[in-house]
Amino acid sequence: MKYKIAAISVAMALSVNVMADDVNQTKSQEERLDAVESNIEGMQQDMAVLSSSINQLVTLLQTQQAKTASTQALPSTTSGSSDGLEVDDSVLDEFEEIQNTHSITPGLLVDVYVIDDATSKLPTEPEGLLIATLDFNKGGNFNFYEHLEDESTRGAGLNQTIGLHYRGNYQYAANGKHLFSYTHSSERAKVAGYHERQGNCTSTLLLDDEPKITISAPMGNKKGAINSTTKQTVIETGARQGTFGVWFVCDVKWDSYKYIESAYRHVNVEIMAKSPNDRKLALIDPGEFTH
């Protein structure tokens, strides 16, 4: 009996030891898990600090690049300063003068030419003696009467062949094909008390300094009739600004201002355009021209 009790005691002692070992192992695992979690938290904090440092470095680099670009844009000078960059007043004055020289103004300019020794074949591009430059802001409506509206060139048309060169820039609003419709029309002048004279006119559309359409026609084919011709051209390009021009020349020669005025008032060019985003052709708006 004593042996049995001893055996049972030993067994119980072994069980207690095993249970103690299990508890110790469980605590050890929990401690290890706690340590791992602590390490993870520490790594997360380190990553946050590292991310903040990287953001600060990127901001610093961007600021330095901006300062470098500003330094390259303005040459190093001797007076005045801004954020450590010295700027000479003369450089600023020169920069402002350049800006004013290249400022953008709405509308076109009109160069008025007197053409000597013109033959029956009128020039299709600007030539002659330039006598004046006028402002023009009427969009796609061009009338040969323009130079008669200005006092400085009003008398130039008497007994001389006159050429008008409308010039400036046109805004291509979108990428793709741009359609231009060009109509040249005229009517034979008839003024009471004056012998009727039939003149000739030529007009040319210039895009990017290249002639695209040229129309030559007499001023009316019979009394009271309008002589009208329409041609079209397509320009495929990206959204940009391109040079634009219309060359307009007529050879009605007479010493009467009244007759010249009547003759030129009925000589017109109308230009319509359609960009890739437009649904139909429309007269060019004045805001699409600059110079």
C-alpha positions in Angstrom: 0.0 0.0 0.0 2.8 2.3 0.9 4.4 1.6 -2.5 1.2 2.5 -4.3 0.9 5.8 -2.4 4.5 6.6 -3.3 3.9 5.8 -6.9 0.8 8.0 -7.0 2.8 10.8 -5.3 5.5 10.5 -7.9 3.0 10.5 -10.7 1.3 13.6 -9.3 4.6 15.3 -8.9 5.5 14.6 -12.5 2.1 15.9 -13.7 2.7 19.1 -11.8 6.1 19.5 -13.3 4.7 18.9 -16.8 1.9 21.4 -16.2 4.5 23.9 -14.9 6.6 23.3 -18.0 3.5 23.9 -20.2 2.7 27.1 -18.3 6.3 28.3 -18.7 6.3 27.5 -22.4 3.0 29.4 -22.8 4.4 32.4 -21.0 7.6 32.2 -23.1 5.5 32.1 -26.3 3.4 35.1 -25.1 6.6 36.9 -24.2 8.0 36.2 -27.7 4.7 37.4 -29.3 4.8 40.5 -27.2 8.4 41.1 -28.3 7.5 40.6 -32.0 4.6 43.0 -31.7 6.8 45.5 -30.0 9.4 45.1 -32.8 6.7 45.6 -35.4 5.5 48.8 -33.7 9.0 50.0 -33.5 9.5 49.3 -37.2 6.3 51.2 -38.1 7.5 54.2 -36.1 10.8 54.0 -37.9 9.0 53.8 -41.3 6.9 56.9 -40.4 10.0 58.8 -39.5 11.7 57.7 -42.7 8.7 58.7 -44.8 8.6 62.1 -43.2 12.3 62.5 -43.9 11.9 61.5 -47.6 9.1 64.1 -48.0 11.2 66.8 -46.5 14.0 65.9 -48.8 11.8 66.0 -51.9 10.4 69.4 -50.8 14.0 70.6 -50.3 15.0 69.4 -53.8 12.0 71.0 -55.5 12.7 74.3 -53.7 16.4 74.1 -54.8 15.4 73.4 -58.4 13.0 76.4 -58.5 15.8 78.6 -57.2 18.2 77.3 -59.8 15.7 77.9 -62.6 15.1 81.5 -61.4 18.8 82.0 -61.2 19.3 80.8 -64.8 16.3 82.9 -66.0 17.8 86.2 -64.8 21.5 86.8 -65.2 23.6 87.6 -62.2 23.7 91.4 -61.7 24.9 94.0 -59.3 22.1 95.9 -57.7 18.8 95.1 -55.9 18.1 91.7 -54.4 15.3 89.2 -53.9 15.8 86.0 -51.8 19.5 86.4 -52.2 19.3 86.9 -56.0 20.7 90.3 -57.1 18.8 91.9 -60.0 20.0 95.0 -62.0 17.3 97.5 -62.7 18.6 97.9 -66.3 18.0 94.1 -66.9 14.4 94.5 -65.6 13.9 97.5 -67.8 15.2 95.6 -70.8 13.0 92.6 -70.0 9.9 94.8 -69.7 10.8 96.5 -73.1 11.0 93.0 -74.7 7.6 92.1 -73.2 6.0 95.3 -74.6 7.6 94.8 -78.0 6.0 91.3 -78.2 2.7 92.1 -76.6 -0.4 90.5 -78.2 -3.0 92.9 -79.6 -6.5 91.7 -80.8 -7.2 92.1 -84.5 -5.0 92.4 -87.6 -2.9 95.1 -89.2 -3.4 96.4 -92.7 -0.4 97.5 -94.8 -1.3 99.9 -97.6 0.8 99.7 -100.7 1.0 101.8 -103.9 2.0 99.6 -106.8 3.8 101.2 -109.8 3.6 100.1 -113.4 0.9 97.5 -112.7 -0.1 95.4 -115.7 -3.3 93.6 -116.4 -1.9 90.7 -114.3 -2.0 92.0 -110.8 0.5 90.7 -108.2 -0.7 87.8 -106.0 1.6 88.6 -103.1 2.4 91.9 -101.2 4.6 94.3 -103.2 5.0 98.0 -103.9 5.7 101.1 -101.8 4.4 100.8 -98.3 2.7 104.1 -97.4 0.8 103.3 -94.1 -0.2 100.6 -91.6 -3.7 100.7 -90.2 -5.6 98.7 -87.5 -8.2 96.2 -88.5 -10.6 94.4 -86.1 -13.6 93.2 -88.2 -13.0 89.4 -88.2 -13.6 87.6 -91.5 -15.1 90.5 -93.4 -12.5 92.3 -95.6 -13.5 95.2 -97.8 -11.2 97.1 -100.2 -12.7 100.3 -98.9 -10.6 100.1 -95.7 -7.9 102.5 -96.8 -10.5 105.1 -97.9 -11.8 105.3 -94.3 -8.5 106.7 -93.0 -7.5 110.3 -93.7 -3.8 109.4 -94.1 -4.5 107.1 -97.0 -7.8 108.4 -98.4 -6.3 110.1 -101.4 -3.9 107.2 -102.3 -6.4 105.4 -104.5 -6.7 108.2 -107.1 -5.1 107.2 -110.4 -3.0 104.5 -108.7 -3.1 100.8 -108.2 -3.5 100.0 -104.5 -2.7 96.9 -102.5 -3.9 96.0 -99.0 -2.1 93.4 -97.0 -4.0 92.2 -93.9 -1.6 90.4 -91.6 -1.4 88.9 -88.1 -2.0 85.6 -86.4 -4.9 83.1 -86.3 -5.6 80.8 -83.4 -6.1 77.1 -84.4 -8.3 75.9 -81.5 -7.9 72.2 -81.8 -5.9 69.3 -83.3 -7.0 68.1 -86.7 -8.3 69.4 -90.0 -9.3 73.1 -90.2 -11.5 74.1 -93.2 -11.3 77.6 -94.6 -14.0 78.9 -97.1 -12.8 82.0 -99.1 -15.3 84.1 -101.1 -14.2 87.0 -103.3 -17.0 89.2 -104.6 -17.3 92.5 -106.4 -19.7 94.6 -108.3 -19.1 97.0 -111.2 -19.1 100.6 -110.0 -21.8 102.9 -111.5 -21.9 106.5 -110.5 -24.2 109.0 -112.1 -22.4 111.5 -114.2 -19.3 109.4 -114.6 -18.3 107.0 -117.4 -18.4 103.5 -116.1 -15.1 101.8 -115.9 -14.5 98.1 -115.2 -11.5 97.3 -113.0 -9.8 94.1 -112.0 -9.1 92.7 -108.5 -6.9 89.9 -107.2 -7.0 88.5 -103.6 -4.9 85.8 -101.9 -5.3 83.9 -98.7 -1.9 83.3 -96.9 -1.7 80.8 -94.1 1.7 80.3 -92.4 3.1 82.7 -94.9 2.1 80.4 -97.8 -0.4 81.3 -100.5 -3.3 78.8 -100.3 -6.1 80.5 -102.4 -5.8 83.1 -105.1 -8.8 84.6 -107.0 -8.6 87.1 -109.8 -11.8 88.6 -111.3 -13.2 91.7 -112.9 -15.3 94.0 -110.8 -18.7 92.7 -112.0 -19.4 90.9 -115.2 -22.2 93.2 -116.3 -24.1 96.2 -115.0 -25.5 95.6 -111.5 -24.3 92.0 -111.4 -22.1 90.7 -108.6 -19.1 88.6 -109.6 -18.5 86.1 -106.8 -16.1 83.1 -106.5 -15.7 80.8 -103.6 -12.8 78.4 -103.0 -11.9 76.2 -100.0 -8.7 74.9 -98.4 -7.9 72.5 -95.5 -5.0 72.9 -93.0 -4.3 69.8 -90.8 -2.4 70.9 -87.7 -2.3 70.9 -84.0 -3.7 73.5 -81.6 -1.5 76.5 -82.1 -1.1 80.0 -83.4 -0.1 80.5 -87.0 0.5 83.5 -89.2 -2.5 84.7 -91.3 -2.7 87.1 -94.2 -5.0 88.4 -97.0 -3.4 90.2 -100.0 -6.0 92.4 -101.8 -5.2 94.5 -104.9 -7.4 96.4 -107.4 -6.5 98.6 -110.4 -9.5 100.9 -110.8 -7.8 104.2 -111.8 -9.8 107.4 -111.8 -9.2 111.0 -110.6 -12.6 111.2 -108.9 -12.7 110.2 -105.3 -16.5 109.7 -105.6 -16.1 107.1 -108.3 -13.2 105.3 -106.5 -15.2 105.2 -103.3 -18.2 103.6 -105.0 -16.0 101.1 -106.8 -14.1 99.9 -103.8 -17.0 99.8 -101.4 -18.4 96.8 -103.4 -15.2 94.7 -103.4 -15.2 92.2 -100.6 -13.6 89.0 -99.3 -15.4 86.9 -96.7 -13.6 84.1 -94.9 -15.4 81.4 -92.9 -13.7 78.6 -90.9 -14.5 75.3 -89.3 -12.3 73.7 -86.7 -12.4 70.0 -85.8 -14.7 70.8 -82.8 -17.2 73.0 -84.8 -20.4 71.6 -86.3 -20.4 74.0 -89.3 -18.6 76.8 -91.1 -18.9 80.2 -89.5 -17.5 83.7 -90.2 -14.1 84.1 -88.4 -14.6 86.0 -85.2 -12.5 89.1 -84.5 -11.2 87.5 -81.3 -9.5 84.7 -83.3 -7.0 87.3 -84.8 -4.1 88.9 -83.0 -0.9 90.7 -83.9 
